Amino acid sequence: MDLTPDDVRDVLRVLDSSGLAELHLETADLTITLRREGGTGWTAEQQVLRAPVLEDGSGHFGRSGEPEDEAGDGRSGHFRLPDGLVAVHPPLLGTFYRAPKPGSPPFVDVGDPVAEDTVVGIVETMKMMTPVHAGVAGTVVEFRTGNGEFAEADAVLCVVEPA
């Protein structure tokens, strides 16, 4: 089931006229949670689900049939990672932040254990903050996208060693 922006607006209109304080909607590819913030209206949290990217045995990584990343900058669909490590990608393109706000400690750091649903950062797109979940249980071994850097949809934000 694909949700269009009009579908989301319709859901918000119905919720605005109801007495509900929270709505959780989940499809195969998307999870949306809407909550009222006191009397000020609705907030939205979204999670775009994406399978972790694992090595396929040929030394290739990623989700597409593109050639290896010749430049070595992590911008193509394939990434060179040591055997068994998992690349964490952003759910959509935008500016990657490792902390919830400037001056705050990062969500996770190198060496920290993570679960599948652990937030490792946020991506800002058009003033909307989208959490980035690890997608796999393990330990963070490296960040490949710096705090405040723009991340394409196929960028490697961090690398996790599965537990």
Legacy VTK file of the C-alpha trace (Angstrom):
# vtk DataFile Version 3.0
C-alpha trace
ASCII
DATASET POLYDATA
POINTS 163 float
0.000 0.000 0.000
1.499 3.332 -1.047
0.542 6.486 0.829
0.369 9.684 -1.157
0.682 13.153 0.393
-3.082 13.538 -0.151
-3.693 10.325 1.832
-1.630 11.683 4.733
-3.511 15.005 4.628
-6.838 13.107 4.723
-5.686 11.115 7.767
-4.616 14.329 9.515
-7.977 15.992 8.775
-9.852 13.038 10.302
-7.544 13.027 13.335
-7.896 16.776 13.852
-11.652 16.348 14.115
-11.345 13.372 16.499
-10.389 13.196 20.155
-7.492 10.795 19.564
-4.144 11.679 21.129
-2.064 9.257 19.033
-2.258 7.205 15.840
0.187 4.516 14.774
-0.020 3.370 11.112
2.211 0.613 9.797
2.582 -0.817 6.286
5.221 -3.160 4.844
7.498 -0.241 3.905
6.533 2.595 6.226
5.674 3.275 9.839
4.054 6.579 10.831
3.253 7.650 14.377
1.278 10.857 14.910
0.955 12.365 18.394
-0.689 15.492 19.697
1.705 17.842 21.484
-0.528 19.210 24.204
-2.986 21.579 22.543
-0.563 22.727 19.838
-1.416 20.167 17.169
0.204 17.097 15.679
3.775 15.968 15.388
4.924 13.229 13.028
7.605 10.603 13.427
8.354 8.394 10.478
10.509 5.361 10.005
11.313 4.132 6.535
12.188 0.483 6.815
15.098 -0.782 4.764
16.885 -4.109 4.926
20.540 -3.940 6.022
23.106 -4.087 3.246
25.231 -7.210 3.569
28.122 -8.472 1.490
26.916 -10.901 -1.182
30.136 -12.944 -1.222
31.587 -11.220 -4.299
32.869 -8.186 -2.405
29.900 -6.135 -3.667
27.517 -4.314 -1.400
24.368 -2.356 -1.923
20.961 -2.725 -3.470
21.585 -2.083 -7.171
23.571 -3.507 -10.057
25.829 -0.472 -10.364
29.578 -0.944 -10.814
31.956 -0.847 -7.857
32.621 2.551 -6.340
35.649 3.472 -8.464
36.311 6.737 -6.643
36.206 5.066 -3.239
34.092 7.876 -1.855
31.088 5.733 -0.872
28.734 7.500 -3.278
27.811 4.672 -5.647
25.487 1.798 -4.791
28.371 -0.480 -3.689
30.718 -0.043 -0.775
33.911 -1.757 0.217
33.494 -3.076 3.731
35.386 -5.813 5.514
33.635 -9.203 5.503
30.520 -9.431 7.643
30.056 -5.727 8.377
26.761 -3.953 7.673
26.377 -0.492 6.129
23.653 1.743 7.589
22.040 3.974 4.937
19.749 6.981 5.382
16.038 6.393 4.751
16.114 9.377 2.372
18.599 12.009 1.267
19.280 15.009 3.460
21.628 16.430 6.071
22.837 13.811 8.561
23.119 14.681 12.239
24.569 12.377 14.891
22.863 14.195 17.811
19.267 15.277 18.440
20.303 18.950 18.641
23.502 21.021 18.525
25.579 20.606 21.662
23.893 17.350 22.670
25.826 14.090 22.888
25.512 11.847 19.809
22.830 9.144 19.699
25.610 6.541 19.467
29.367 6.565 19.121
31.990 4.176 17.760
32.115 1.135 20.030
28.529 1.485 21.244
26.215 -1.538 21.054
23.063 -1.093 18.958
19.816 -3.007 18.448
17.830 -3.066 15.195
15.646 -0.172 16.364
18.446 1.943 17.910
18.536 5.472 16.494
22.066 6.174 15.191
21.280 9.647 13.839
18.696 11.802 12.117
18.372 13.068 8.561
16.898 16.506 7.949
15.009 16.963 4.707
12.932 20.092 4.142
12.909 20.901 7.899
11.594 17.420 8.753
13.743 15.229 10.983
13.690 11.507 10.191
15.354 9.054 12.582
17.912 6.625 11.176
17.740 3.179 12.784
20.665 0.748 12.849
18.611 -2.040 11.246
20.849 -4.703 12.787
22.007 -5.639 16.288
25.735 -5.263 16.849
28.461 -2.703 17.551
29.137 0.566 15.708
32.647 0.356 14.231
32.835 3.484 12.056
30.995 6.606 10.897
31.489 7.345 7.194
29.278 10.439 7.034
30.170 13.297 9.339
27.832 15.324 11.501
26.143 18.015 9.410
27.191 16.473 6.070
24.759 15.967 3.201
23.953 12.293 2.632
22.609 10.872 -0.619
20.053 8.063 -0.269
22.755 5.438 -0.979
25.411 6.961 1.318
26.948 4.916 4.121
26.273 6.759 7.373
27.901 4.249 9.682
29.147 0.679 9.747
27.968 -1.954 12.235
29.541 -5.268 13.141
26.615 -7.650 13.681
26.365 -9.402 17.040
LINES 1 164
163 0 1 2 3 4 5 6 7 8 9 10 11 12 13 14 15 16 17 18 19 20 21 22 23 24 25 26 27 28 29 30 31 32 33 34 35 36 37 38 39 40 41 42 43 44 45 46 47 48 49 50 51 52 53 54 55 56 57 58 59 60 61 62 63 64 65 66 67 68 69 70 71 72 73 74 75 76 77 78 79 80 81 82 83 84 85 86 87 88 89 90 91 92 93 94 95 96 97 98 99 100 101 102 103 104 105 106 107 108 109 110 111 112 113 114 115 116 117 118 119 120 121 122 123 124 125 126 127 128 129 130 131 132 133 134 135 136 137 138 139 140 141 142 143 144 145 146 147 148 149 150 151 152 153 154 155 156 157 158 159 160 161 162
